[in-house]
Amino acid sequence: MKTYQYRDLSVIELPDALLVTACDSSGGVGEKPGDELCVATKYISIFAARVCLFELLACGARIIGLSNTIVGEMEPTGAALIAGIREELERAGIGDLPINGSTEENFKTCMTGFGIFVMGMAERLRITPSVSGDVVICIGKPKFGTALVVDGDPEIADYQDLQTLVEHPGVNEIIPCGSKGILYEATNLATIHQCQFQTVSNDLNVVDSAGPATTVIASIKPLALPELAAVFRDKMTVIGHLK
């Protein structure tokens, strides 16, 4: 059995399939007195679940399981976090997935801590290696902090956008962008394939955080550009190409 890492994913080769896992965490954000940033508790798990789901779905995995670690009591913190997970699973069209987890019932906590671990299965990773000449596009506008609204925000990438990219034969690699920003992910993509990322002028903030996967970049074949532009319209921005 072989285990390896692809970007932020861990991949385990089973006899007939791949087990693919993703994780995310948060600390000091929530509604407890010691939290540095006050945010409604459910949004912590919504954002964390979204990050993991986007990572797994982008590589063609089918979500099969989820575990969480809650550094606090079940009521009210744990219940709110679990509700956030279920809300995001529903938003992703995954439905009623069993959720396993653990809480801290022995000690009183004054700061919110949360972790999530998501598993997926795939026959193979949905990756066609990027090559020199690929166009790099971005779907959505990067948002984080108070600027971010997940409930139907039309400016950020959503699960339908992701599915459209996954199913399109002209799309090579799909990468959700998070706290390191769009430019970091595009440059890292180029480096993995011994290419250089050449930016083109655009109106996006490609340097700062993109929050919890509010944008998705993709390397695409040049011939696919007109069709994808027609599908995504103003939601798509060409940010550069590989050379």
N, C-alpha and C positions, 0 to 999 in steps of 0.2 A: 504494500500500500504506500503510495507516494503522496506527500503533502507539500504544497508550495503556496506562495503568496502572489496574487495578482492585484496590484495597487493596494486598496484597503480591504481586499477579500482574502480569506483563507480557503484554499481548495484542497479537498481530500479525494483522491482517486479511488473509487470503489470498483468492484469487478465489472459492473454494468452501468455505472453512472458517476457523476461528480456530486459530492456534498460540498456546498459553498456556504460560507458563513460571513456575517458582518456584525459589527458591534458599534455602540456609541455610548457616551456617558455625559452626565451633567452634574455639576456641583456648585452650590452657592447661589442657585437661581430658584426662586419659588416664593412661598408665602410664610416661611418660618422667620423668626426674629433675627437669626444670624445670616440670612441670605444677603448677598451683595446686591442682587437685582431682584426686585419684586415683580413677579409674573404669576398669573393664574396657574396653579399647579398642573392642570391637565395639558397645558401647552408644552411643558417640558417633555412629556412622553410623546406627544404628537410630533414634535420636531425630531426627537431622537428616532422614533419609529420611521418617520419619513426618510431620514438619511439612510438607514439600513435597507429599507424597501427599495429605494431608488437604486442603490448600489447593486442589489441582487437582481432586480428586474432588468436593469440595463445590460446585464450579461446573459440574459435569457433564462434565469433560474425561476423555478416554481417554488413559491414559499410554502414550507411544510411545518415550521415550528418556531416558537418564540419563547424566550425566557427573559425575566427582568429581575433586577436587584434593586430594592427600595431601602435606602438608608433612613428609615423612619417607620412610624406605626402604620398599621393598615387603615385605621380611621382617624382623620379624614384623608391623610396624604396618599396612602397606598391606593385607596379606592379611586381617588381623582386621577392618579397616574394610570391605573389600569383602564379607566374609562377613556382616557386620552388615547391609549394604544388601540382600543377597540374602535374608536372613532376614526383613527387613521387607517386601520385595516378595512373598514367599510368604505372609506374614501378611495382606497386603492382597488376596490372591487374584490377583495380577498374573502371577506365574510367572516364567519365564526371559526377562527383558528384557536385551538387550545393554547392557553397562556399559562406557563409555569413561572414560579418566581419565589422570592423570599423577602421578608420584611424584618425590621428590627423592633422587637417587642420587649426586649429586656432593659433597654436604656432609653431615656428620653433624649431626643436629638433636637438641636436648635438650628440646624442647617439642613437644607434639602440636598440629598444625594441620590442619583438615579443612574442605572446602567441597563442596557438592553442588548440582547444577543439574538440574532435572527438567522434561521437556517433555510437554505433552499436546495433543490435538486435540479440537475441539468444533465442531459446526455452529453453535451459539450458546451463550453463557454461561447456565447454569441459574440465572437470577436473575429473580424477580418483584419489582419494587421494593417495599420496605417502605412502609407508609402509616400515618398516624395511626390508632390503634385496634388495631394489631397487638399481640398478646401476644408477649413475648420469653421463651423457655424456654432452659434449659441442660441438656444431657445430660452426665452424668458429674460427678465431683468433682475439683476442681483439685489436682494433685499435682506436686511437683518435687523434685529432689535425691534424698536417700536415701529419701524416702517413696514414690518412684515405682517401680513394678514393671510392666514392659510385657508380661511373659509371662502373659497371661490374667488380668490384674487386672480383676475384675468391676466395680470402681468407676469406671473411666475410660471415656471414649467409645471405641468400637472401630469397625472398618470396616463391620460390619453395621449399627450404629446410624446411621452416616453414610449408608449406602445407603438405609435406611428413610426418612430425612429427604429425600434427593434424590428419591425416587420418590413422595413424598406430595404431592398437588395442593394441600393446604392450607398447605404450607410456602412462604414467600416467599424469604427469604435465609438462607443457612447460613454461619456464620463460625467456623472453628476458633480457639480461644483459646490464646495462648502466653504469653511472658514478661511481656507488659504487663498481663495479667490480664483477667478477665471484664468488670468494670465499664468498663474502657477500651474494649473492643471493642463493648460495647453502646452506650456513649455515642457512639462514632465512627459506628456504624451509624445512629443517630438523626440525627446532624449531617449525614451525607451526604444524607439525604432531608428536610432542613429540619424535623426533628421534635425533640422532647425525649424523653429516656429517663426514665421515672418508675419508680423501684425499688419493689418490694414486699418485705416482710419475708421473709427466707429464712435457711437455715442454712449457706449456702456462703460461703467466703472469696472475695469477688468483687474484692478489691483487689490481693492479692499475685499472684505468678506462677502461671500454670496450666501451667508446664513445656512440654514438647513436644506441644502440642495434646492435652492430657489431657481437655479439655472442648470441647464445641461448642455455640454458641448459635444460635438460629434465631428469626426473626420469623415468626409464623404467624397465619393468620386465626383469629379467636376461635372460630368454629364447629368448627375442627379440634382444639381443645384436649382435649375428652373422649376422642376416639379415640387421640390420641397419648399421653395420660396412661395409657390402658389398655394400650398397647403397651410403653411404657418403664417404667411403674410407679415404683418407688423411685429409678430412675436419672434421672428427669426432675424438674427444679425450675423452677417459674415464678419468674423473677427480676424481672419488671416488664412495662411496656407502653410503647408509643409514643404521644405525644400532641402 
